[in-house]
Amino acid sequence: MSWKPWYRRLHWQVATALVLGVITGLVGGEAAAGQLGWLGTLFVRLLRMIVVPLVFASIVSGVVSAGGGSAMGRLFTKTLGYYLLTSLLAIVTGLVIVNVIRPGVGASFEGVASGTLPDLATPDSPLDLVLDIVPENVVAAAASGDMLALIFFSIVLGAAITTLPEAPRQRLVDLFDAVFQVMMRLTQGVIVFLPLGVFALITRLVGESGLQSFSALGLYMVTILVSLSVHLFVTLPLVLILLGRISPRVHFANMFDALMMAFSTSSSAATLPLTMDNVERKVGVSNRVSSFVLPLGATVNMDGTALYECAGVIFITQALGVDLGFGQQMLVVFTALLASIGAAAIPSAGLVMIFIILGALNLRGPEVDLVVAALVAVDRPLDMCRTAVNVFSDSCGAAIIARSEGESNVDVSPR
């Protein structure tokens, strides 16, 4: 990499934009949010415009390059194993810390404004989640942003291509590889405007809501942030070291841009193009691995969301005076894992999925709704943090799996 002064490096530009956004939002208030917010919306729309064709082309290309058969099965097994491992570690972290701090005991919700939950359909059971994976109409799935269904179709299409005779197979391989390359080139063009997008998004957030905290939920926020920090700065670095022999410091440096984007947008899906760019261009993971692991991770691997759902449900039960036994808390762990897989990669999806876990505990009624509504008031900053954790876990998985596949150029130095 050619040497650049610090002010021309993208990660410093993004960090500067973040600070300037906070200052502009505090000084300009709602006026600044109204005048600059549209720039953030435009930037996110540009990223979302890329997501569907990028995911489709990258997964098909990745499956074909993996060769199908045993190689594809090995890659899928490693990916699924990593996702289950880190999600369970995240859930256990949240469970332990929320039981130690006990933020719900004696909590008062007086004066905390309630919010409106996002309109999001949720699966009623694990069987519904499995059925939803298979699309009735793949075009409709792509148009509606049903990423799990799109990923399933992309995998089976790629596997089918590997069974074709040499001539038609090579033509399709070249086609999908070309589409993927042009989508990555388009992604890099959009990334040029990343500092401006982060500045506008943070200005709007701070200008509309300020930095005020809610004393009634202060300990709850601290509990969630401590839990997320432990998973981000302790658990995942240990996983990087033990499973991948990778330096966490180098990996953090190479993923900084994507982490800031995830923090700003609260959406793993919107961040996916930048995540893939960072993982391939900076971390050094091959397209064969990244194109399979990352789109799947942005859809089903939600460490931060799983942790939040578990800790949030325990907080709610503490606030309601419900004492959960060991068996019930294990039910929370299991249901949180399934709910995190089914959570959409959009802002505040994890908050909606909490209702699935509460339903499994047979906790329903106006008192429960009141507490969940109170959580909406402080959800946005927590959502920003858990999305960054989600994206970082995905990138760690791609790096670890690439190392296990014999790739030696992964995170050798900050790039």
N, C-alpha and C positions, 0 to 999 in steps of 0.2 A: 504494500500500500504506500503510495507517495505521501510524503510528509505534508501536513496542512497545519496552519496556525490554529489554535484552539477554537477561535471564533468562527472558523469555517467548517468545523466538524459538526455533523448533524446532531449528535447527542447533546452537545453544549448548546446548540441553537434551540433544541426542544426544551432543555432545562430552563434556559433563559425565557423562552416563551411562556412556560408554566408560571414562573415568578411574575412576569409582567402581566399575565392574565389575572392572577390574584390581586395585584395592585390596582389594575384598571377596573376590575369588578368592584373592589372596595370603594374606590374613589368615585367611579362613574355610576355605580348602582344600577338600577333597572334601565336607565337611559342608555348606558353603555351596553348592557345586555341586549337591548332591542336593536341597537345600531350595528353591533358586531356579531350577534348570535347567528345571523344567517350565513356568515362565512363558515362557521363550524358545521352547520347543517349541510351546506354544500359539500364540504370536505368529506363528511361521513357518507353522503349520497354517492360521491365518486368512488369511495371504497366499496360500498355495498353493490354498486354497479358491476364491480369486478368479480365479486365473490362467487356467484353461481358458475359462470364459464370457467373461472380459475379452478374451482373445486372439481368440476366435471372433467376438465382436461388433465388436471394434475393426477387425479386418482386413476383414471384410465391409463395414462402414461406410466404411472408408477407400478400398477398391477402388471402391465405388459412387460415392463423392463425387469420386474421381479421374476418373470417367466412362468407364473402360475404354478399349479401343482404344489409340491412340497415346499418350494421356496416361498410361495405366497402364504402357505399355511404357517410356516415358521415365523414370518414377519407378523402375521395377524396374531399368533399366540403370544409373541413377545409384547406386542402393543397392548393387547387386552390385559396381559398379566401386569404390565407396568401401571396401567390405568386403575386397575382394581387395587393394587398395592398402595399407590399414593392417595387414592380417594379414601381408603380405609384408614391410612395414617392420619389424614386430615380430619376425618370424623372423630377418631379417638382423641386427637389433640383438642378439638373443640369440646368434646364430652368431658375430658379431665379438667380443663381450665374452667368451664362453666360450673362444674360441681365444686371446684375449689373456691372460686370467687363468689358464687351464688348471687348474681346480680338481681335476680327477680324477687328475692326475699325482701318484703317490705317496700317494694317498688310502688311509686305513686305516679299516676298518669294525668294528674290534674294540670291543666294548662297546656298539655301537649296536643297540638293540632293533628287531627287525623288527615289522612290522605286518601287518594283513590288508587286502588290496585290496577295494574295494567290488565287489559282484556286479553287473557291468554287461556286457550283451551288446554287442559291437562288430561293425561290418560287416567282412566278410572282404576286400572289394575295393571300388574306386570304383563298379563296376556295382551291387553290393549296396546301396551308399548311395543310388544313384539309384532303385532299385526300392523301397527302404524309404520313399521320399518319398510314394509313392502308397498310401493305406491300403486294405486289403481291406474294412475295416469302420470307418467314421468314428466310430461310437459307441464301439467298442472302443479306437480310437486316443485319443479324448478321455479315456476312463476310465483308460487306462494312462499318460497324460501324454506320449504320443508327439507332441511339439510340431511336429516337421517335417511329419508327415503331416497334422496338424490345420491347420497354416498353408497347406499345399497345397490342401486342400479348401476352406478359407475363401476363398482367392484365386479359385479357379475358380467357386465359388458367387457371389461378388461380381461376377465378370465376367459370369456368366450373367444375373444380375439386371439388369445394364445393358442387356441386349438385349430386355427385356420391353417391352410397350406401356406408355404413360404411367401409366395407372390402377393396375395391379398393381405396377408398379415403384415408384411413390411410396409405396404401402402398405408394401412391404417395406423401403424406405429409412427410413420413419418408425419402423417396428418395430425395426430393428437400431440406429438412432440412439438410440431410447429405452432399449434394453437397454444400450447402451454408456454412456449417461449415468448410468443407475442403478448400473452396475458401478463407474464412477469415483466416484460419491457414496459407495458402500460402501467403496472403497479409501481415500478421505479419512477415513472413520470409523475404519478400522483404523489409519491413520497416527497418529492421536491417541495411540496406545499405543506408538509407535516408541521413545521413550526407555526405557520400561520393558522392551521387548523386547530392545534392545541391551544394557541393563544385565544382564539375566538371561543372555543368550547369552555375553557376555564373562566374567561370573562363572563360568559352567560351564566354559568353555574354560580359563581360568587355574586354577580350582580343581582340575580334573582333571589337567592336564598341567604346571602351573607355567610359569615362563618360562625353564626351563633350556635351554641350547643344547647341541648335540652337537658336541664339538670335532672329531670325525672328519669331520663334514660341514659344519663352520663356513664354510670357504671356498666350498663349493658353495652354501650359503644366501646368502652375500654376493654371489656371482656372479649368482644369480637375482634377488635384490632390486635390485642395481645395474641389471641389464638392464631390469627392470620399471619402475624409477624413471626411467631414460632415456626409455623409450617414453611414460610417463605425463606427465612434466614437461618433456620436450623435443620428442619427435617429434609427439605429438598436438597440443600447443599450436601448433607450427609449421604443422601441417595446418589447424588452425582459422583461423590468420591468413592463410595463403596461399590456401586454397580458399574460406573463408567470410567473410573480413574480420571475424572475431569475436574479441573480447578473451578470451584464456584465463582471465584473472583473474575476469571476470564469469561465465564459464561454470562455472568451478570453484565459485564461490560459489552459483550457482543449482542445482548438482547435488550439493551437500555431503551432504544427507540421504540420497540414494540411494547415494552412495559409502560412507557409514557402514553402511548396511543391507547392501550387497554385501560389505563387509569382515566384518561380523558373521556373516552366514549362509553365506558361500562358495557362494552359488547365484544365478546370473543369473535363473533362472526365478522363484525366490521373491521376488527384488527387482523383477521386472518391473512389478507394479502401482505401486510407488513411483517407479520410473524414469519411467513414463508420466505420472504425476501431476506430477513435477518438470519434465519436458520441456514439457508443455503449460501448466502453471500458472505456472512460474517462468521457464523459458527462452523461452516464448512461441511454440512451434512449433504449427502448426495440427493438428487431429485428422486431417486428410487425409494429412499426411505422417507424423506420429508413430505413427498406428495401423497403418501399413504397415511403416515402417522398424524400429521398436523390437521388436515380436514376432519379426520375422525375424532381427534382430540378436542377440537373446537366445538364438537357436537356432543360428545359423551363424557369427556374427561373434565369434570368441574370440581377440582379440589376445594377451591375457595367457597363455591356454592354448597358443596356437601358439608363442609365444616360449619358454614353459617346456618344451614337448615337444622343440623343437629343441635348446635348451641342455642339457636333461636327458639326451638321447640322446648328445650329444657328450661330456658328463661321464662317462656310463657307458662309452663306448668308450675314453676316456682312462684310466679306472680299470682297465679290462681290458687295457690296453696295445695296443689296436687303433688303428693310424694310418690315419685316413680321408683319402683323396685328395680333390681338388677335385670330381671327378665324384660321388663318394659323398656328399660334403657337400651337393651340389646335390640329390641324391636325398632327403636328409634334409629339405631345405627344402621340396621339392615334397610329400613324404609328410606332413610336419607340417602343411602348409596343408590337405590333404585331411582329415587326422585331426582337426584343430581344428573343421572343419565338421561332422564326424560326432560330435563329443563332446557328450554330454548336458550340459544346464545344471544339473548337480548337483555337490555337493562331491566332489573328488578324481577326477572323470571324466578330467581331463587325464593323471593318473598312469597310469590304465588304458590310455589310448590310446597311451602310449609303446610298448606291446608291438607295435602295428601298425608303427611306424617301425622298431623293432628287427627285426621279421620281414622288412621290406623289405630290410634290410641282411644278412639271414640270420644274425642274432645270436640264438641260442637256447641254452638249457642251464641247469644249476644255478648257474653262476657269474653269469650274467645275472640270474637270479631273485633271487640273494642281494643284488646291488647294488640292484635295484629295491625289494626288501623293506626294505632299509636306508633308502631314500628316504622310505618311508611314515612313518618315525618323525618326520621334520621337515616333512611335507607340509602339515599344517594351516595354520600361519602363512603359508606360501608360497601356498597355495590361497586364503586370504583376500585376499592382495595381488593375485593375478592375476585374481580375480573382480572386484575394484574396477576394475582396468584394463579388463576386458571391458565392464563397464557404462559406464565413462566413454567408451570408444570408440564404443559404440552411441549415446550421447547426442550426441557430437560429430558423428556421421554424420547424425542427425536435424536438428541445427542447420544444418549445412552444406547439406544437401539442401533444407531449407526456404528458406534464403537464395537458393539457385540457382533455386527456384521463384517467386521474387519476393516472399517474405514479409519485411517490413521491421521487424517487432516482435520479432525474435529477439535475445536477450541484449543488449538495449539498456542494461540496468542490473541490478544484483543485486536480486532480489525476495524 
